[in-house]
Amino acid sequence: MTLTTQHTSSRSPKPDLEKVKVYLVNSLTRELEENPPPLHRRREFITQKLNQVYGQTQLKLADTLRQQVFRDVLDDLLGYGPIQPLLDDPNITEVMVNGPFQVYTERNGKLTLTNVKFEDDDHVLRIIERIILPLGRRIDADSPTVDARLPDGSRVNAVIPPVAIDGPSITIRKFFKEKLTINQMIELGSITNKMAEFLRACVVSRLNIVISGGTGSGKTTTLNVLSGFIPEDERIVTIEDAAELQLHQTHVLRLETKSPNIDGSGAVSIRDLVRNSLRMRPDRIVVGECRGGEALDMLQAMNTGHDGSLTTVHANSPRDTLSRLETLSLMSGLDMPLRVIREQIASAIDVIVHQTRLKDGSRKVTNVTEVAGMEGNTIVMTDIFKIEQTGIDANGKILAELKPTGIRPMFIERLEASGFKLGADVFSSQIAAAMEQRRQRDRRR
């Protein structure tokens, strides 16, 4: 083996580590093609051959360098190449590859450019192929985008040329085995005790709830938490593009969309699954996200006896959520007057929970809004809880309070009929403030 060397001074030449890695990867790839081991012995086989091939190079790398090279080679052959360490980091929530030389991560809601790099576009393409081939998906010039779910539940999106102008890209939203609980959301300041108490009452009382927000605002996390309030004795059908929800109830049936076959046939959409779920005797229908004509099917299901359904929608505010639902319903292809669609929305949706990712990276529920009916051609909405931003501290953290507006919802009788006698302190900002002052005085004593 001949490797290019780099001379830094009169010292002995230093091996080009990138070329060493490429040589080892190529050698092991040939071994795997010629003598493919059983799947359960793949790691053991590669590790054994790696030591043999490295020994043949007669290189004498320092232990730390050699271990790093071995780690990188194993990541390339068994994992997802240079981004594998990022996926292994429990504090990273998202990994974004914008071509071979620009890899970003999201940590604590903040985006950071890393020093991780691929060799070239082909290297990124190889990793994309490794990700999607075991999942039965394909990506090529005729089908240049793909959405898939990794074996650990993480969600991956890949885009290649000609759609991706500057080279192939990968976006992976990591899946965490331990789902966030309502108590953790309270500790993080994403929600208050009173809001949590109110939303639990809404879920158990079978109100229809839409969780809205922008990309990465935490909608799926909040949907997961609220779904956890559904009583154990109910039959739940979940419908998602890529299964992310982690419900701990016993009677849960999980449905996931299917991409079309190579000939374009065989696709199963969210809309197909929503329609099919109505024949499965569900007590609750939980749709991961409405993004097309299935919104109308969901509204009709909510209006025809499937109370207590939950879903998420991309929107910038509670009012925008209604506009978004109108637009999505029109995408169903049915020629319905806008007023009829609005009446469907007003009678189907009870509560909108709006989630926002603030500028400091924190994610908070900023509005809990009642959909109170129609007045003329307008849907009436009332904020039950709302965020009030009070400033920014020295560390750049946004100071905000989630407060009740003092308005009791019109569906309060439905909550009481289900056994929830929510006190005045839940809805009154003045009473809540007075009780908080009293608690602080008691602590000081």
N, C-alpha and C positions, 0 to 999 in steps of 0.2 A: 504494500500500500504506500502510495506517495501522497503526502498532504502538504499543501502550501503552508509555509511558516511565516511568522511575523517577527522581524528583528527589532527589538526595542533599544539595544545598545550592544556592547561586546559580550553580553551574556549569551547562553545557549538559546537557540531558536525556540519560540513558543508556538505550540500547535494552534492552528485556527480551529477553535472549538466548534464553530458552526459547520465546518467541513467534516470534522470528526463525527458530529451527530448525523449529518446527511449520509456519510459513508456507512455508519452503523445501521441506520434505518433502512437504507437500500439493501444492505447485505441480509438483514433479518427478514425483510419483505420477500426477498427471493427464497429464503429458507422456508418461509410460511407458505409460499405458493407451491414449492416443490414437495414439501412434507407437512401438509396442514395437520396440526394436532387436534385431538378432541377439544371441544369448547371448554370443558372443565379443566383441561390441562394447558390451556393457551398461555396463561401468565407464567406458569412454571417452565414451559418449553421456551418461551421468549427470554426469560431471565437466564436460563442455562446457556442458550445460544449466544446471548449478549456477552456473557463472560468469555466464551470461547472466541468470538470474533474480536473482542477487545484485546484478548491475549495475543492474537495473531498480528495486531497492529504494532506490537512492541513499544507502545507509548507508555510513559511512566508519569501519569498525571498525579498530582497531589490528591490525597483521599477525598478532600472536600470537592475538588473539581470533578473527579471521577464519579462521585456519588451524584453530583448535579447533572452530569452528562447522562448517566444511567437513568436518572429520574425523568429527564426530558425525553429520552428515547422511549421509555416505557409509556409516558404520557402520549407520545405521538402514535404508538402502536396499539395501546390498550385503551387510552382515554381520548381526550379531545385536544391533543397537541398543546400548544403554548397556553391555551386558556384553561387547561385542566386545574392548575393551582388556584385560579380565580374561582372556579366552580367548587373547589374544596374549601374555600374560605367561608366560614359560617356568617361572617359579617357583611358579605357582599350579596346584594339582593338581585342585581341584574348585571349581565355582561353584554357589551355592545361592540361588535367588530365592524369597523368602518373601513374595510379593505385591510391589506396585510400589515400596514405600518401604523395603524391608529386603533387602539383598543381602549374603550372606556368601561368603567364600572360605576355602579350606583351603590353608595354606602351611606346609611343614615339619611337617605333622601337626596344626597348630593352626588353629582357626576364628577368623576375624576379621570384624567387621562393617565393610563398606566405606561410602563416602559416595556410591556409585552409586545412582541412583534412576530409576524409570520415571515417565512422566507420570501414568498411572492404570492400572486393571485392563485397559482396552481395549488400551493400549500393550503390556502383557505378552502379551495374547492374540494381538496381531498378530505378535509375535516368535515365539511358539509356532507359529503358522500358517506363518511363514516357515521355521522349522526343519523341520517335519514334512511339508509339502506336497511338496517335491522328493523325499522319501523314500517317497512312496506311502502314507503313513499318514494317519489322520484322528483328529480329536478334537472331540467335541461333547457335548451334555447326555446323549445316549444312550450314548456311549462316552467318559467323562470322563478316562480315563488313557491314556497312551501311553508305550511304551519304543521307542527307536530308536537307530540308530547314525549319527552324522554322517559326511559324506564323508571327514573326516580320521581316522575311527576312534573318535572320542570317543563316550561313551555318554550318552544324554540321556533323562531321564524328565520328563514333564509331567503335571500334574494340574490340572483346572479345576473350578469349581462345576458341579453341587451337591456333589461329593465334597470339594473344597477349600473349606472354610467361609469362610476369610478372604481369598479371592481366588486367582487362578491362581498356580501355582508351577512353577519349573523347577529341575531338578538336572542338572548336566553334570559327568561325570567325564572329565577330559581324557585324551586318548590321546597318548602320547609315541612318536615315530617310532624313537628310539633306545631299545631295550629294555635294562633293567637286566641286568648280567651277574653271574655268581656272585662274581667278584672285587670288584665294586662292593658287593655285599651284605656281603661280608667286611669291606671298608673301612668301611662304614656301621655295622658291629657288629650287623647283623641275623642273622648266622650266623658260625660259626667255621670255620677251615680244616679241622679234624677232622670237623665235622658235614658240611661240603661234600663231603669225601672219601668219607664214609660214604654220603651220599645219592646221590652219583654212582654208587657201587657198586650201590646198591639199584635205581636206574633201569636201568642197563645189564644187571643180572642179572634183569630182568623181574619185580620185585616189584610188587604192586599197592599204590598209595599214595593216601591221602586227605589233602588239605590242608584243615585246618579253621581257623576263626577267626571273629571278629565282623566286622561291616560296616566296610569301610575299613581292615582290618588288614593288607592286602597279600597276600591269598590268590592272586589272579590273577597278581601279579608273581612269586610263588614258583612257581606252576604253570608259568609261562612259562620260568623259569630251569631248573626240573627237566626240563621237556620238551626243553630244549636238549641234555640228556645222551643222548637217544635216538639210537642209532646211525643213521648216514646211510643205510644199506642197508635200512631197515625202512619199511613203508607205514603212514603215520599218518593216522587220521581224527579231526579235531577237531569237536566239537559244542558250539555256544554259542547263547545267546539273542541276543547282539549280539557279533559277532566282534571279539575283543580280542587273542587270542593271536598272537604274532609268531614263528613257528617258521622257522628258517633251513634246515631240512632240505629236500631236493629233492622227496621223494615225500610230499607233504602234501595231503590233501583236506579242505577246510574246508566245514563245513555250518553253516547258521544257521536258526533258527526263523522261521516266517512267521505274521504275525497274520491273524485271520480277515477275510474280505471283508465288505462292508457288510451282506450278508444273513446273516452269521454262519458261512458255510461257508469251506472252503479253508484252515483253520488247520493248521500243521505244528508240533507240539510237540517239546520235547527228547526225550520218550519215543518219539515216532514216529521221530526221527532215530537214537536209540540202537538201536532194533529194526532199522531199515533198514541201519545201519552193519554189522551182523553178516553181511549178505549181500554186503559189499563187500571181503571178504578182507583185513581190517585186521590188521596186526601189533600195532598199538597203537590203543587208543581213548582219546581225551583229551576229557573232558566238562568244559566251563567251570564248571558248577555243578549239583549235584543238588538240586532243590528240590521234587520231587514223586514220583509213582509210578515215574519213570524210575530211581530209586535201586535198586529191585528188579531191573529189567532190567540195570542196570550190574553188580550183584552176581552175577547169573546169568551174564553174559558173562565176568566174572572167573573164575567157577567152571567154565566150559566151554571152556577153552583160550585165552582172550584175556588171557594174563598180561601184566604190565607196563602195565596201564591206570592212568590218573591222573584224579582229579577233585577238586573242592572242595565243602565243606559248611559252612553257617553253624552254628557251635557255640561254646560258651564254654570248653570244655576237651576233652581227648582222650576222657574218659569220656562227656561230653555228646555227643560226635560219634557214639558208638555208639547212644545213645538217639535221637538225631536220625535216624540211618539206619533204626532200627526204625520210627519214626513215618512217615518218608517211604515206606518199603516197604509199610506198612499202607495208605497212600494209593493204592496201585496198584489197589485194588478186589478183589484176590484174597483169598479167605478162608483165610489161612494161620495156623497156631498161632504164637504169639510165639517159642516155642522153635525152631521150624523157621527162622524169620527170623534168630534169633541164630546158629544154626548156619551159615546162609548167610554172615552177616557175618564170623564167626570164621574160616571157611575161605577167604573171598574176600580180605579185607583183610590185608595184611602189616604196613604201617607207617602211622601217623598222624603227620603233621607239623603241629603246632599253632602258629599265628601270632597274635600279639597286638599291638595298638596300645597302648603304655603311656601313662601320664598325661602324660608330657613330649612326647608326639606321635611318639616313635620307634616303629618297627615292628620286632619281633624274633620269630624262631622261638624259642618258649619251651619246647617239648617235641618230642622225637622219640621216639615210643612204638611198641613192637612189640605187635601183636595176636597173642597166643601160643596161642590155642585156647580150649577150654571146660573148665570145672570145674563139674559139675552144670548149673545153669541160668545160670551167670555166665560172661561172656567175660573171660578173663584178659588183663591188659595189663601191660607192663613198660616203664618209662621207660629209654631208652638214653642220651638227653641231656636235661638239664633246666636251666632258668634259676634262678639264685640271686641275689635282689636283696640288695645289701649296703648301700644307703643312697641319699642324694640329695646332690648337690654344691651349691655356693653359687649356681649358675645355675639350679637346679631340675631339672637333668638326673638321671635315675635311673641309679644305678650298679648294674650287674647283670653277672653272669658266666654264660656258657653252658658248662656242664660235663658231661663224661660221668659217668654214675652208677656206673661200674665193672662193669656187667652186660653180658655179651656176648649178642647176640641168638641165638635158637634157629636162625635161618635162616643162620647164618654159613657153613655148608657150601655153601649155594647161591651165596653171594658168592665163595667160594674156587673153586667149580666154574667160575665165569665169569672166573677169573684174578685176583681181588682178594684179596691176602694182607694184610689189615689188621693192623698190629702192635698189640701190647698197649697202646701209648700212646694209640691211638684211643679205647679203651674204659675205660682206667683213669684216674681223676681224680688219683690220687697220682703215677702215672708222668708224666702230662701236666704236673702242677704242677712236678715235679722238673726236667723238660726245659725248662720255661719259665724256671725260676730259673737253669738252666745257660746258656740263651741270653742272659739279661740280664747274667750275669757276663761272658760272652764279649764282649758289646757294650762293657761298661765297660773291658775290657782294650784 
